[in-house]
Amino acid sequence: MFLSVFDIFKIGIGPSSSHTMGPMVAAARFLDLVKNGDWPRPVGVEPAHITVSLHGSLAFTGKGHATDRAVILGLSGETPVGIDPDEIEPILQKVADECEVTPPGHPRYRFNPNTDLVFDRSQPLPGHANGMRFSAFAADGRLLVREVYYSVGGGFVLTEQELANTAKDDSPVTGHEDVPYPFASAEEMLAMGEASGLTIAEMKRANEAARGNDAEMLVSGLERIFGEMQASIERGLASEGELPGGLKVRRRAGELHDKLSAEAGANALQPHRVMDWLSLYAMAVNEENAAGRKIVTAPTNGAAGVVPAVLRYYLDHCIGASKEGVHTFLLAAAAVGGIIKHNASISGAEVGCQGEVGSASAMAAAGLAAALGATNAQIENAAEIALEHHLGMTCDPIGGLVQVPCIERNALGAVKAVTAASLAMRGTGDHFVPLDRCIETMRQTGRDMHEKYKETSKGGLAVNVIEC
């Protein structure tokens, strides 16, 4: 089983990897299908009109998650990694004024956002909670091509057929893959590490090299991911005011940073003060995410603050921190994130927030332990501790916005990650609950969880907090 570190950590825009980045990617895939796909093409007839319907969680919380805006941007030729956040409003306004999208390399397509983009709350699609149906019509109204896409979390998008093929292939993945250490579970990861004498990060590095990311490319890519994480923290600390969406949530990271920086004397010596720094790093990133700015999925946008916060904690507060430690951190975190995604889910719409902040906390705990020199067994233990204590966490964003409780949940996820790494490194790596069993428990819990607690904003805090 191989997922690149650059599949787990993707640069994009907020507020949601599944509800913003995924639909943007789906729109781009549909444009490519329309232009280059193998579908019956009537002689002399070309697509002239595009419509989109959003289903399931995308329909219920798409407005708050900017799904409609993401679809329009994607149909305009924009990508999550390439878009300039400052250009979003002009693009949206142009489409609204002209009722057309004009992606590069394509003709103009009629697309009225008010009528051609439908939030269909009555008909969920069968494959996943985040379903989208894209259709292209001829000028005379004939349907020419239609495709269903599912945004399965972390910016990953599958067609209906791709999802069906994935569901059929449920057998364990073993050594037939073209990477030297194709671990599909934590148990396999530990066994391969013991047999090879390599750390988790070293095995991950070898797998990346086998898939074309040589040492120079890998370091360059990791540095870019690290740089974007750092930049999102700094932007969050430098910004103030209310977040968009109508809840009137104030940014707090910058104010908290100023207070911590100004403290002196006895207050500065409180041992728990370092947790305040850790929390503000996470909040800074997720306030940026909530504002629709650039962040790194880690493994999702809704949980994007946990890994950067713990990584910043490592650099600023841990003795012996180094650039090589940063690379080790990201590689080990990605290894754990890939195992979780492969065996359960990182989608809040599928398993609740345990799959987002819980997975991020497990990844961060593994990364920190690895960077601090833990054994493979201690790294696996750290991930298990962090994930275990997020089991059952619902996804219930108030107003469908990735703000409350999401921003503070990232802060607590970061704190749990550091605690989990510390606890694991105090032990030998032996522990009662294997990480694989914890991941399977998360999958089962998510399956049994009522849909109103899975990113639909129909239960939990989303309906028990009075909006003023």
SULWO-V301680 format. One record per residue. N is the residue number from 1. RES is the residue in one small letter. PHI is phi in radians with two decimals (NA if undefined). PSI is psi in whole degrees, -180 to 180 (* if undefined). D_CENTER is the distance of its C-alpha to the mean C-alpha in Angstrom with 2 decimals. Layout:
# SULWO-V301680
N_RES_PHI_PSI_D_CENTER ; N_RES_PHI_PSI_D_CENTER
This chain:
# SULWO-V301680
1_m_NA_123_19.30 ; 2_f_-2.28_123_17.54 ; 3_l_-2.19_124_13.99 ; 4_s_-1.15_153_14.23 ; 5_v_-0.99_-28_12.76 ; 6_f_-1.50_-6_11.88 ; 7_d_-1.44_-39_9.99 ; 8_i_-1.29_-43_7.72 ; 9_f_-1.85_104_7.85 ; 10_k_-2.10_138_7.98 ; 11_i_-1.42_132_9.75 ; 12_g_-2.84_-160_9.44 ; 13_i_-2.14_157_10.41 ; 14_g_-1.43_175_9.72 ; 15_p_-1.70_-4_9.87 ; 16_s_-2.54_135_7.14 ; 17_s_-1.25_-39_4.80 ; 18_s_-1.44_-33_7.06 ; 19_h_-1.77_-14_10.02 ; 20_t_-2.04_-62_10.29 ; 21_m_-1.13_-45_8.93 ; 22_g_-1.02_-52_9.68 ; 23_p_-1.06_-33_13.12 ; 24_m_-1.14_-43_13.89 ; 25_v_-1.13_-42_13.49 ; 26_a_-1.06_-41_15.52 ; 27_a_-1.08_-41_18.12 ; 28_a_-1.13_-40_18.56 ; 29_r_-1.12_-38_19.04 ; 30_f_-1.18_-40_21.57 ; 31_l_-1.03_-41_23.43 ; 32_d_-1.15_-38_23.81 ; 33_l_-1.09_-45_25.09 ; 34_v_-1.06_-41_27.54 ; 35_k_-1.45_-41_28.85 ; 36_n_-2.10_-4_28.86 ; 37_g_-1.29_161_28.31 ; 38_d_-1.62_87_31.03 ; 39_w_-2.38_154_32.13 ; 40_p_-1.06_121_35.71 ; 41_r_-1.96_109_36.74 ; 42_p_-1.05_140_39.93 ; 43_v_-1.07_127_42.33 ; 44_g_1.36_6_42.21 ; 45_v_-2.02_129_39.37 ; 46_e_-2.17_153_36.03 ; 47_p_-1.06_138_32.96 ; 48_a_-2.32_-10_33.53 ; 49_h_-2.56_131_31.36 ; 50_i_-2.08_138_27.71 ; 51_t_-2.26_156_26.39 ; 52_v_-2.44_136_23.06 ; 53_s_-2.14_139_22.58 ; 54_l_-1.91_140_19.49 ; 55_h_-2.32_163_19.64 ; 56_g_1.10_-136_18.52 ; 57_s_-1.05_-33_15.71 ; 58_l_-1.09_-35_15.30 ; 59_a_-1.28_-39_18.98 ; 60_f_-1.35_-38_19.05 ; 61_t_-2.11_12_16.33 ; 62_g_-1.09_-37_15.91 ; 63_k_-1.09_-49_18.26 ; 64_g_-1.17_-27_16.56 ; 65_h_-1.66_6_13.12 ; 66_a_1.12_32_15.06 ; 67_t_-1.15_-40_14.73 ; 68_d_-1.07_-44_18.37 ; 69_r_-1.12_-40_18.08 ; 70_a_-1.11_-41_15.27 ; 71_v_-1.08_-45_17.59 ; 72_i_-1.10_-43_20.50 ; 73_l_-1.12_-43_18.93 ; 74_g_-1.11_-42_17.92 ; 75_l_-1.21_-16_21.46 ; 76_s_-1.57_0_22.82 ; 77_g_1.68_8_21.51 ; 78_e_-1.52_154_18.70 ; 79_t_-2.16_155_15.49 ; 80_p_-1.02_-40_12.19 ; 81_v_-1.39_-28_13.34 ; 82_g_-1.67_-17_16.94 ; 83_i_-1.25_142_17.31 ; 84_d_-1.60_115_19.23 ; 85_p_-0.95_-28_18.13 ; 86_d_-1.28_-14_21.87 ; 87_e_-1.68_-3_22.69 ; 88_i_-1.10_-51_20.60 ; 89_e_-1.08_-45_23.39 ; 90_p_-1.04_-39_26.19 ; 91_i_-1.11_-47_24.51 ; 92_l_-1.09_-41_23.93 ; 93_q_-1.15_-39_27.47 ; 94_k_-1.10_-44_28.96 ; 95_v_-1.13_-41_27.58 ; 96_a_-1.10_-39_28.77 ; 97_d_-1.26_-41_32.19 ; 98_e_-1.67_-16_32.76 ; 99_c_0.94_39_31.08 ; 100_e_-2.53_154_30.11 ; 101_v_-2.04_142_27.28 ; 102_t_-2.28_71_28.40 ; 103_p_-1.19_146_25.86 ; 104_p_-0.98_136_27.36 ; 105_g_1.43_3_29.53 ; 106_h_-2.14_161_29.89 ; 107_p_-1.28_175_32.56 ; 108_r_-1.27_138_31.98 ; 109_y_-2.03_134_30.54 ; 110_r_-1.18_130_31.57 ; 111_f_-2.76_106_28.64 ; 112_n_-1.73_111_29.36 ; 113_p_-0.98_-26_26.24 ; 114_n_-1.35_-25_28.47 ; 115_t_-2.15_-23_29.61 ; 116_d_-1.72_0_27.53 ; 117_l_-2.18_107_24.13 ; 118_v_-1.98_131_24.47 ; 119_f_-1.61_97_22.47 ; 120_d_-1.66_97_24.02 ; 121_r_-1.48_-7_23.75 ; 122_s_-1.60_-19_26.64 ; 123_q_-2.31_88_25.43 ; 124_p_-1.19_146_22.21 ; 125_l_-1.50_150_21.68 ; 126_p_-1.29_-23_22.29 ; 127_g_-1.37_-35_19.51 ; 128_h_-2.85_159_16.39 ; 129_a_-1.17_-22_15.76 ; 130_n_-1.88_82_13.92 ; 131_g_-1.89_147_16.86 ; 132_m_-2.41_141_18.32 ; 133_r_-2.11_117_21.83 ; 134_f_-1.82_137_22.91 ; 135_s_-2.37_143_26.69 ; 136_a_-2.15_133_29.08 ; 137_f_-2.11_154_32.72 ; 138_a_-1.31_170_35.92 ; 139_a_-1.07_-28_37.89 ; 140_d_-1.53_6_40.14 ; 141_g_1.68_-4_37.32 ; 142_r_-1.22_134_37.12 ; 143_l_-1.25_127_33.76 ; 144_l_-1.82_-44_33.09 ; 145_v_-2.65_141_29.63 ; 146_r_-2.46_142_26.89 ; 147_e_-2.51_143_23.56 ; 148_v_-1.82_133_21.03 ; 149_y_-2.15_150_17.33 ; 150_y_-2.15_129_14.64 ; 151_s_-1.64_105_10.96 ; 152_v_-1.71_13_9.90 ; 153_g_1.91_144_6.17 ; 154_g_1.21_17_3.36 ; 155_g_1.48_1_6.21 ; 156_f_-1.37_137_8.76 ; 157_v_-2.29_133_11.99 ; 158_l_-2.21_144_15.23 ; 159_t_-1.28_170_18.68 ; 160_e_-1.01_-42_20.76 ; 161_q_-1.22_-41_22.72 ; 162_e_-1.08_-40_19.91 ; 163_l_-1.14_-40_18.48 ; 164_a_-1.12_-40_22.08 ; 165_n_-1.14_-38_22.64 ; 166_t_-1.12_-41_19.68 ; 167_a_-1.14_-34_21.08 ; 168_k_-1.24_-33_24.50 ; 169_d_-1.57_73_23.53 ; 170_d_-1.82_13_23.06 ; 171_s_-1.43_152_25.36 ; 172_p_-1.03_140_24.43 ; 173_v_-1.56_127_23.64 ; 174_t_-2.16_-159_26.30 ; 175_g_-1.17_5_27.97 ; 176_h_-1.28_-16_28.50 ; 177_e_-1.20_154_25.33 ; 178_d_-1.52_44_26.11 ; 179_v_-2.28_151_24.56 ; 180_p_-1.24_-25_26.74 ; 181_y_-2.29_76_24.55 ; 182_p_-1.48_56_22.73 ; 183_f_-1.23_132_21.74 ; 184_a_-1.88_0_19.99 ; 185_s_-2.60_165_20.36 ; 186_a_-1.15_-36_20.90 ; 187_e_-1.06_-46_24.59 ; 188_e_-1.13_-39_24.78 ; 189_m_-1.04_-45_22.94 ; 190_l_-1.17_-40_25.54 ; 191_a_-1.15_-43_28.36 ; 192_m_-1.18_-36_27.58 ; 193_g_-1.14_-42_27.31 ; 194_e_-1.17_-41_30.64 ; 195_a_-1.18_-36_32.32 ; 196_s_-1.59_-21_31.30 ; 197_g_1.35_14_31.59 ; 198_l_-1.76_155_28.26 ; 199_t_-1.35_168_25.44 ; 200_i_-1.06_-43_21.93 ; 201_a_-1.13_-38_20.97 ; 202_e_-1.17_-40_24.12 ; 203_m_-1.13_-41_23.40 ; 204_k_-1.10_-41_19.93 ; 205_r_-1.09_-41_21.73 ; 206_a_-1.14_-40_24.35 ; 207_n_-1.11_-42_21.99 ; 208_e_-1.08_-42_20.39 ; 209_a_-1.10_-39_24.01 ; 210_a_-1.17_-24_25.02 ; 211_r_-1.72_15_22.44 ; 212_g_1.80_-6_23.73 ; 213_n_-1.61_86_21.92 ; 214_d_-1.16_177_25.12 ; 215_a_-0.98_-44_25.44 ; 216_e_-1.17_-44_25.68 ; 217_m_-1.13_-39_22.73 ; 218_l_-1.15_-48_20.54 ; 219_v_-1.07_-44_21.68 ; 220_s_-1.07_-44_21.29 ; 221_g_-1.16_-41_17.69 ; 222_l_-1.12_-38_16.86 ; 223_e_-1.14_-37_18.86 ; 224_r_-1.17_-44_17.01 ; 225_i_-1.06_-48_13.59 ; 226_f_-1.05_-43_15.55 ; 227_g_-1.10_-40_17.35 ; 228_e_-1.19_-37_14.47 ; 229_m_-1.10_-46_13.20 ; 230_q_-1.08_-42_16.85 ; 231_a_-1.12_-38_17.42 ; 232_s_-1.18_-35_14.81 ; 233_i_-1.11_-48_16.58 ; 234_e_-1.12_-41_19.92 ; 235_r_-1.11_-41_19.30 ; 236_g_-1.11_-38_18.19 ; 237_l_-1.23_-25_21.34 ; 238_a_-1.62_-5_23.49 ; 239_s_-1.79_156_22.56 ; 240_e_-2.57_178_24.22 ; 241_g_1.73_-170_25.04 ; 242_e_-1.57_147_23.44 ; 243_l_-1.40_149_19.97 ; 244_p_-1.24_159_20.25 ; 245_g_2.15_-18_20.41 ; 246_g_1.79_-9_23.65 ; 247_l_-1.38_-12_22.94 ; 248_k_1.07_37_24.49 ; 249_v_-1.36_124_22.08 ; 250_r_-1.49_142_23.23 ; 251_r_-1.14_137_21.30 ; 252_r_-2.11_-17_22.49 ; 253_a_-1.07_-44_21.05 ; 254_g_-1.11_-43_23.74 ; 255_e_-1.13_-43_26.53 ; 256_l_-1.11_-39_25.59 ; 257_h_-1.07_-44_25.50 ; 258_d_-1.10_-41_28.96 ; 259_k_-1.15_-44_30.33 ; 260_l_-1.14_-39_29.25 ; 261_s_-1.18_-30_30.58 ; 262_a_-1.52_-13_33.85 ; 263_e_-1.19_146_34.52 ; 264_a_-2.60_168_37.42 ; 265_g_1.26_-144_39.83 ; 266_a_-1.08_-39_39.37 ; 267_n_-1.09_-35_36.16 ; 268_a_-1.24_-16_34.48 ; 269_l_-1.67_-2_35.59 ; 270_q_-1.05_127_33.93 ; 271_p_-1.11_-28_32.00 ; 272_h_-1.41_-2_29.06 ; 273_r_-1.05_-32_28.61 ; 274_v_-1.09_-28_26.16 ; 275_m_-1.18_-29_23.75 ; 276_d_-1.15_-40_24.03 ; 277_w_-1.10_-45_22.95 ; 278_l_-1.04_-44_19.94 ; 279_s_-1.13_-42_19.03 ; 280_l_-1.20_-31_19.65 ; 281_y_-1.06_-46_17.40 ; 282_a_-1.14_-43_14.37 ; 283_m_-1.14_-36_15.76 ; 284_a_-1.04_-45_16.39 ; 285_v_-1.14_-45_12.83 ; 286_n_-1.34_-21_11.75 ; 287_e_-1.22_-38_14.97 ; 288_e_-1.10_-43_14.16 ; 289_n_-1.05_-46_10.89 ; 290_a_-1.09_-27_13.16 ; 291_a_-1.49_1_15.68 ; 292_g_1.36_25_13.70 ; 293_r_-1.69_-177_14.05 ; 294_k_-1.28_133_12.52 ; 295_i_-2.56_-179_9.72 ; 296_v_-2.05_127_7.68 ; 297_t_-1.08_132_3.98 ; 298_a_-2.67_64_5.26 ; 299_p_-1.59_-4_3.95 ; 300_t_-2.26_173_1.18 ; 301_n_-1.27_-42_4.18 ; 302_g_-1.07_-22_6.42 ; 303_a_-2.01_23_6.51 ; 304_a_-1.24_-13_6.52 ; 305_g_-1.54_-18_10.26 ; 306_v_-1.19_-56_11.12 ; 307_v_-1.09_-48_11.21 ; 308_p_-1.03_-37_12.79 ; 309_a_-1.16_-45_15.15 ; 310_v_-1.23_-34_16.37 ; 311_l_-1.13_-41_16.75 ; 312_r_-1.17_-39_18.76 ; 313_y_-1.02_-45_20.67 ; 314_y_-1.00_-46_21.58 ; 315_l_-1.22_-41_22.93 ; 316_d_-1.57_-22_24.77 ; 317_h_-2.23_-7_26.05 ; 318_c_-1.82_132_26.42 ; 319_i_-1.17_134_29.69 ; 320_g_1.46_12_29.58 ; 321_a_-1.08_144_26.09 ; 322_s_-2.58_168_25.94 ; 323_k_-1.13_-39_24.03 ; 324_e_-1.10_-36_24.33 ; 325_g_-1.09_-36_22.84 ; 326_v_-1.08_-45_19.71 ; 327_h_-1.12_-43_19.44 ; 328_t_-1.04_-44_20.22 ; 329_f_-0.95_-54_17.57 ; 330_l_-1.15_-38_14.73 ; 331_l_-1.18_-45_16.33 ; 332_a_-1.14_-41_16.88 ; 333_a_-1.08_-42_13.41 ; 334_a_-1.16_-36_12.10 ; 335_a_-1.06_-45_14.98 ; 336_v_-1.18_-42_14.12 ; 337_g_-1.06_-39_10.47 ; 338_g_-1.14_-40_12.09 ; 339_i_-1.12_-43_14.73 ; 340_i_-1.10_-46_12.69 ; 341_k_-1.10_-40_10.87 ; 342_h_-1.17_-36_14.36 ; 343_n_-1.82_-11_16.29 ; 344_a_-2.50_-111_14.39 ; 345_s_-2.90_151_10.99 ; 346_i_-1.97_16_7.44 ; 347_s_-1.72_122_8.01 ; 348_g_-1.11_-30_9.64 ; 349_a_-1.29_-15_12.03 ; 350_e_-1.79_-41_13.17 ; 351_v_-2.28_7_13.62 ; 352_g_1.47_-175_13.07 ; 353_c_-1.25_-15_11.42 ; 354_q_-1.01_-31_12.73 ; 355_g_-1.40_-16_9.97 ; 356_e_-1.80_-76_7.29 ; 357_v_-1.15_-36_9.58 ; 358_g_-1.08_-46_11.91 ; 359_s_-1.13_-42_9.95 ; 360_a_-1.09_-40_8.89 ; 361_s_-1.16_-40_12.59 ; 362_a_-1.10_-43_13.86 ; 363_m_-1.10_-45_12.26 ; 364_a_-1.15_-40_13.66 ; 365_a_-1.09_-44_16.91 ; 366_a_-1.11_-43_17.35 ; 367_g_-1.10_-45_16.76 ; 368_l_-1.13_-45_19.22 ; 369_a_-1.04_-42_21.72 ; 370_a_-1.11_-45_21.68 ; 371_a_-1.12_-29_22.23 ; 372_l_-1.54_5_25.06 ; 373_g_1.58_20_26.75 ; 374_a_-1.18_158_26.11 ; 375_t_-1.27_165_27.22 ; 376_n_-1.02_-40_24.96 ; 377_a_-1.13_-40_26.08 ; 378_q_-1.18_-36_25.25 ; 379_i_-1.12_-46_21.72 ; 380_e_-1.08_-40_21.22 ; 381_n_-1.12_-43_22.91 ; 382_a_-1.04_-45_20.73 ; 383_a_-1.09_-41_17.54 ; 384_e_-1.14_-43_19.52 ; 385_i_-1.04_-47_20.85 ; 386_a_-1.11_-45_17.56 ; 387_l_-1.20_-41_16.09 ; 388_e_-0.97_-36_19.52 ; 389_h_-1.66_21_19.72 ; 390_h_-2.09_-2_16.67 ; 391_l_-0.99_135_18.01 ; 392_g_1.54_-4_18.71 ; 393_m_-1.18_127_16.49 ; 394_t_-1.47_164_16.20 ; 395_c_-1.97_103_13.84 ; 396_d_-2.37_59_16.52 ; 397_p_-1.14_129_15.62 ; 398_i_-1.19_130_18.99 ; 399_g_1.19_12_19.83 ; 400_g_1.19_17_16.55 ; 401_l_-1.82_145_15.24 ; 402_v_-1.49_64_12.25 ; 403_q_-2.30_-63_15.06 ; 404_v_-2.07_121_17.18 ; 405_p_-1.65_13_16.53 ; 406_c_-1.06_-43_12.90 ; 407_i_-1.12_-49_14.02 ; 408_e_-1.19_-31_16.56 ; 409_r_-1.07_-34_14.52 ; 410_n_-1.14_-40_12.48 ; 411_a_-1.07_-46_15.99 ; 412_l_-1.22_-33_17.27 ; 413_g_-1.11_-37_14.46 ; 414_a_-1.18_-43_15.43 ; 415_v_-1.07_-45_19.05 ; 416_k_-1.08_-37_18.74 ; 417_a_-1.10_-45_17.19 ; 418_v_-1.13_-43_20.21 ; 419_t_-1.08_-43_22.58 ; 420_a_-1.11_-43_21.39 ; 421_a_-1.09_-42_21.85 ; 422_s_-1.13_-45_25.22 ; 423_l_-1.07_-44_26.40 ; 424_a_-1.11_-39_25.58 ; 425_m_-1.34_-13_27.40 ; 426_r_-1.39_-13_30.38 ; 427_g_-1.93_-171_30.82 ; 428_t_-1.65_-8_31.54 ; 429_g_1.81_-19_28.40 ; 430_d_-1.25_134_30.31 ; 431_h_-2.76_168_28.78 ; 432_f_-1.40_-43_29.26 ; 433_v_-1.84_114_25.93 ; 434_p_-1.15_151_24.33 ; 435_l_-1.00_-40_20.57 ; 436_d_-1.06_-39_20.83 ; 437_r_-1.20_-35_22.66 ; 438_c_-1.17_-42_20.13 ; 439_i_-1.11_-43_17.31 ; 440_e_-1.13_-37_19.81 ; 441_t_-1.11_-40_20.64 ; 442_m_-1.07_-43_17.09 ; 443_r_-1.06_-46_17.19 ; 444_q_-1.15_-41_20.63 ; 445_t_-1.09_-42_19.90 ; 446_g_-1.12_-38_17.12 ; 447_r_-1.09_-39_19.65 ; 448_d_-1.45_-17_22.31 ; 449_m_-1.17_136_20.45 ; 450_h_-1.11_143_21.89 ; 451_e_-1.06_-24_19.83 ; 452_k_-1.20_-13_20.66 ; 453_y_-1.79_13_18.40 ; 454_k_-2.14_73_15.33 ; 455_e_1.03_34_13.85 ; 456_t_-1.89_-11_17.18 ; 457_s_1.02_32_18.63 ; 458_k_-1.86_3_21.80 ; 459_g_-2.68_179_22.20 ; 460_g_1.16_-146_21.84 ; 461_l_-1.03_-29_21.66 ; 462_a_-1.06_-26_20.98 ; 463_v_-2.02_-2_24.57 ; 464_n_-1.90_5_26.30 ; 465_v_-2.00_124_25.94 ; 466_i_-1.32_125_28.50 ; 467_e_-1.51_124_27.27 ; 468_c_-1.75_*_30.05
